[in-house]
Amino acid sequence: MAVISVLFSSVYWLINHGSKAFNKNINSALKPFSEQLRTLNANIQKLNASFDKQQANFERLEKRVDEHDRRLDRHHEKINALFGKRGR
């Protein structure tokens, strides 16, 4: 019974020790990838913020262009009305 107990204890220790060593090796191998993923995530967040700013600027510019287009249409109508009266 003691031999079986020692045998199972040894197997348990080997499995436990082996898994710790395996996890340590995996973590050290994946650490550079983890850092690169964190950097990539930060860069994507900055890019998204930049796109949001670009979108807001575009919308503001689009409103200004629409306003100028309406003004141009009114001026065109005034010019046509002015020259139309002269021609009569």
Stockholm file with secondary structure:
# STOCKHOLM 1.0

chainA/1-88         MAVISVLFSSVYWLINHGSKAFNKNINSALKPFSEQLRTLNANIQKLNASFDKQQANFERLEKRVDEHDRRLDRHHEKINALFGKRGR
#=GR chainA/1-88 SS CHHHHHHHHHHHHHHHHHHHHHHHHHHHHHHHHHHHHHHHHHHHHHHHHHHHHHHHHHHHHHHHHHHHHHHHHHHHHHHHHHHHHHHC
#=GC SS_cons        CHHHHHHHHHHHHHHHHHHHHHHHHHHHHHHHHHHHHHHHHHHHHHHHHHHHHHHHHHHHHHHHHHHHHHHHHHHHHHHHHHHHHHHC
//
